[in-house]
Amino acid sequence: MTMLAVEKLNVAYGPIQALRDLDITVNAGEIVGLIGANGAGKTSLLRTISGLVTARSGSIRFLGDEIHCVATGKIVRAGIAHVPEGRRVWPDMTVEENLVLGGVVAGKGSAASRLNDVLLSFPELRSRLQQKAGTLSGGEQQMLAIGRGLMSSPKLLMLDEPSLGLAPVVVQRVKEIIGALNREGLTVLLSEQNARLALGATHRAYVLAEGRVVSSGTPQELMQKADLIAAYLGESEQVPDTGDAK
């Protein structure tokens, strides 16, 4: 089943065209990657899906319903959570306050139950509930940002550069978390400059450049395109193990 369908999407910031006739689909139960250099359009795409940016033209459908020009709060209530680049936690609030605020728009089920579910996925945060978010390490803040997104009980979780600024061991932990959430039934749209993480954690991926999709396929298919890897990913390595995404 197609969960998200983006068709002929065009986005511009004044005279600067950020997305150009962009098409992607995300099926229920998948982890789909968006790969490309800084400025390729990945963040603009996620922000447009979330309703934070208004497209000039095109269509965005979520579970069959058009969400183009729908208010962000309604998009969250429909089942899309967006974990932004740079984590964006509220530094002067406690870990618990950050998490609880993430579930305010959910309007369904028990906040205490959702909080417990998040802490089961992120046990590192349980002992830090009363600690200010700004005092956490980068990896802990990323876990908090993802946990805050999960508090709205989403059907689709969008992650923007979750590995940014993290040590390799923490990046591996983030990859494991993404895989575990997916195995529990969550659909994920993952935006990453880190091609190794993206191709190691996804079922399919789209390569973006200058606001366009220049290639797409499974990790194995993309890693066979040496010219594509050199031009857009800056790597010529063998495809990484994708076991976490299966």
C-alpha positions as CSV (number, residue, x, y, z in Angstrom):
1,M,0.0,0.0,0.0
2,T,1.3,3.4,-0.9
3,M,1.4,5.6,2.2
4,L,3.0,8.7,0.8
5,A,2.9,9.8,-2.9
6,V,4.7,13.0,-4.0
7,E,4.1,14.0,-7.6
8,K,5.6,16.8,-9.7
9,L,6.5,18.8,-6.7
10,N,8.0,22.3,-7.2
11,V,9.2,24.4,-4.4
12,A,11.0,27.7,-4.6
13,Y,12.4,30.3,-2.1
14,G,12.0,33.5,-4.1
15,P,14.0,33.1,-7.3
16,I,15.8,30.0,-6.0
17,Q,14.2,26.7,-7.2
18,A,14.6,24.1,-4.4
19,L,12.6,21.2,-5.9
20,R,11.9,20.5,-9.5
21,D,9.1,18.2,-10.6
22,L,10.1,15.8,-7.9
23,D,8.3,12.4,-7.6
24,I,8.7,9.9,-4.7
25,T,6.6,7.2,-3.2
26,V,6.8,5.5,0.2
27,N,5.0,2.3,0.8
28,A,3.7,1.2,4.2
29,G,6.3,-0.7,6.2
30,E,9.3,0.6,4.2
31,I,12.4,2.6,5.1
32,V,13.0,4.9,2.2
33,G,16.1,7.0,1.9
34,L,16.8,10.4,0.5
35,I,20.4,10.8,-0.4
36,G,22.3,13.7,-1.7
37,A,24.8,16.5,-0.9
38,N,23.9,19.6,1.1
39,G,21.5,21.7,-1.0
40,A,20.2,18.8,-3.0
41,G,16.6,19.4,-1.7
42,K,16.2,16.8,1.0
43,T,15.3,19.2,3.8
44,S,13.0,21.2,1.5
45,L,11.1,18.1,0.6
46,L,10.6,17.0,4.2
47,R,9.6,20.5,5.3
48,T,7.1,20.7,2.4
49,I,5.5,17.3,3.3
50,S,5.2,18.7,6.9
51,G,3.5,21.8,5.8
52,L,6.3,24.1,6.9
53,V,6.9,25.2,3.3
54,T,4.3,25.7,0.7
55,A,4.8,24.2,-2.7
56,R,4.3,26.2,-5.9
57,S,2.8,23.2,-7.6
58,G,2.5,19.5,-7.4
59,S,0.7,17.0,-5.2
60,I,1.4,15.4,-1.9
61,R,-0.9,12.5,-0.8
62,F,-0.8,10.7,2.5
63,L,-2.9,7.6,2.8
64,G,-4.8,8.7,-0.2
65,D,-5.6,12.2,1.1
66,E,-4.2,15.4,-0.4
67,I,-2.2,17.2,2.2
68,H,-0.7,19.9,0.0
69,C,-1.5,23.3,1.7
70,V,-2.9,21.5,4.9
71,A,-1.8,23.1,8.2
72,T,1.1,21.4,9.9
73,G,-0.9,20.5,13.0
74,K,-3.4,18.6,10.9
75,I,-0.6,16.8,9.1
76,V,0.8,15.6,12.4
77,R,-2.6,14.5,13.6
78,A,-3.0,12.6,10.3
79,G,0.1,10.5,11.2
80,I,3.3,12.2,10.0
81,A,6.1,13.1,12.5
82,H,9.1,15.1,11.4
83,V,12.4,15.0,13.3
84,P,14.3,18.0,12.0
85,E,17.9,18.4,11.1
86,G,20.0,19.5,14.1
87,R,17.6,17.8,16.6
88,R,16.0,21.1,17.7
89,V,15.2,20.0,21.3
90,W,14.0,22.6,23.7
91,P,17.3,23.0,25.7
92,D,15.9,24.7,28.9
93,M,13.1,22.1,29.3
94,T,13.6,18.7,30.8
95,V,13.7,15.5,28.8
96,E,10.3,14.6,30.1
97,E,8.8,18.0,29.2
98,N,10.3,17.7,25.6
99,L,8.7,14.3,25.2
100,V,5.3,15.2,26.6
101,L,5.1,18.3,24.4
102,G,5.8,16.1,21.4
103,G,2.5,14.3,22.1
104,V,0.3,17.3,22.7
105,V,-1.3,17.2,19.2
106,A,-1.8,13.5,19.2
107,G,-5.2,13.7,21.0
108,K,-5.5,10.0,21.4
109,G,-4.5,7.4,23.9
110,S,-2.7,7.9,27.1
111,A,0.3,10.3,27.2
112,A,1.7,8.1,30.1
113,S,1.4,5.0,27.9
114,R,3.1,6.7,24.9
115,L,5.9,8.0,27.2
116,N,6.5,4.5,28.5
117,D,6.7,3.1,25.0
118,V,9.2,5.7,24.0
119,L,11.4,5.0,27.1
120,L,11.3,1.3,26.2
121,S,12.8,2.2,22.8
122,F,15.2,4.7,24.4
123,P,16.2,3.3,27.8
124,E,19.1,5.8,27.9
125,L,16.6,8.6,28.5
126,R,14.8,7.0,31.5
127,S,17.4,8.1,34.1
128,R,17.5,11.6,32.5
129,L,13.8,12.5,32.5
130,Q,14.4,15.5,34.9
131,Q,17.6,16.6,33.2
132,K,17.5,19.7,31.0
133,A,17.7,18.6,27.3
134,G,20.5,21.1,26.6
135,T,22.8,19.2,28.9
136,L,22.5,15.9,27.0
137,S,25.2,14.6,24.7
138,G,24.6,14.9,20.9
139,G,23.6,11.3,20.7
140,E,21.2,11.6,23.6
141,Q,19.6,14.7,22.1
142,Q,19.1,12.8,18.8
143,M,17.4,10.0,20.7
144,L,15.2,12.6,22.5
145,A,14.3,14.2,19.2
146,I,13.3,10.9,17.7
147,G,11.4,10.0,20.9
148,R,9.6,13.3,20.8
149,G,8.5,12.5,17.3
150,L,7.2,9.1,18.3
151,M,5.1,10.7,21.1
152,S,2.5,11.7,18.4
153,S,2.0,8.0,17.5
154,P,2.9,8.5,13.8
155,K,2.3,6.2,10.9
156,L,5.2,7.8,9.0
157,L,8.4,9.1,10.8
158,M,10.5,11.5,8.8
159,L,14.1,11.9,9.9
160,D,16.3,14.7,8.6
161,E,20.1,14.0,8.9
162,P,19.9,12.0,12.1
163,S,23.6,11.2,12.0
164,L,24.7,14.8,11.7
165,G,27.6,15.6,14.1
166,L,27.5,12.2,15.9
167,A,30.4,9.8,16.6
168,P,30.4,6.6,14.5
169,V,29.4,4.4,17.5
170,V,26.4,6.6,18.0
171,V,25.5,6.6,14.3
172,Q,25.4,2.8,14.5
173,R,23.0,3.1,17.5
174,V,20.8,5.4,15.5
175,K,20.8,2.9,12.6
176,E,19.8,0.1,15.0
177,I,17.0,2.2,16.4
178,I,15.6,3.0,13.0
179,G,15.6,-0.7,12.1
180,A,13.9,-1.7,15.4
181,L,11.2,0.9,14.9
182,N,10.6,-0.3,11.4
183,R,10.3,-3.9,12.5
184,E,7.7,-2.8,14.9
185,G,5.6,-1.5,12.0
186,L,6.7,2.1,11.6
187,T,7.3,3.5,8.1
188,V,10.3,5.7,7.8
189,L,11.5,8.4,5.4
190,L,15.2,9.0,6.1
191,S,17.1,12.0,4.7
192,E,20.9,11.6,4.9
193,Q,24.2,12.9,3.5
194,N,25.8,9.8,5.1
195,A,25.4,7.4,2.2
196,R,26.7,4.5,4.2
197,L,24.1,4.9,6.9
198,A,21.3,5.6,4.4
199,L,22.0,2.6,2.1
200,G,22.7,0.4,5.1
201,A,19.3,1.2,6.7
202,T,16.9,1.4,3.9
203,H,14.9,-0.8,1.6
204,R,14.9,1.7,-1.3
205,A,16.5,5.1,-1.8
206,Y,16.2,8.2,-4.0
207,V,19.3,10.2,-5.0
208,L,18.6,13.9,-5.2
209,A,20.7,16.6,-6.9
210,E,19.7,20.2,-7.5
211,G,16.1,19.5,-6.4
212,R,15.6,16.5,-8.8
213,V,15.6,12.8,-8.4
214,V,18.6,11.6,-10.5
215,S,18.3,7.9,-9.6
216,S,16.5,5.5,-7.4
217,G,16.5,1.8,-6.5
218,T,17.5,-0.7,-3.8
219,P,20.8,-0.1,-2.0
220,Q,22.4,-2.9,-4.1
221,E,21.2,-1.4,-7.4
222,L,22.4,2.1,-6.5
223,M,25.9,0.9,-5.4
224,Q,26.4,-0.8,-8.8
225,K,26.3,2.6,-10.4
226,A,29.9,3.7,-10.0
227,D,29.5,7.0,-11.9
228,L,26.5,7.9,-9.7
229,I,28.3,7.1,-6.5
230,A,31.3,9.2,-7.5
231,A,29.2,12.2,-8.7
232,Y,26.6,12.4,-5.9
233,L,27.7,10.3,-3.0
234,G,31.4,10.7,-3.0
235,E,32.0,7.0,-2.3
236,S,33.1,4.0,-4.3
237,E,32.7,1.4,-1.5
238,Q,30.8,-1.9,-1.6
239,V,27.2,-1.8,-0.6
240,P,27.0,-2.0,3.2
241,D,25.1,-4.6,5.0
242,T,21.3,-3.8,4.9
243,G,20.2,-6.4,7.4
244,D,18.8,-3.8,9.8
245,A,16.2,-2.7,7.2
246,K,14.9,-6.1,6.5
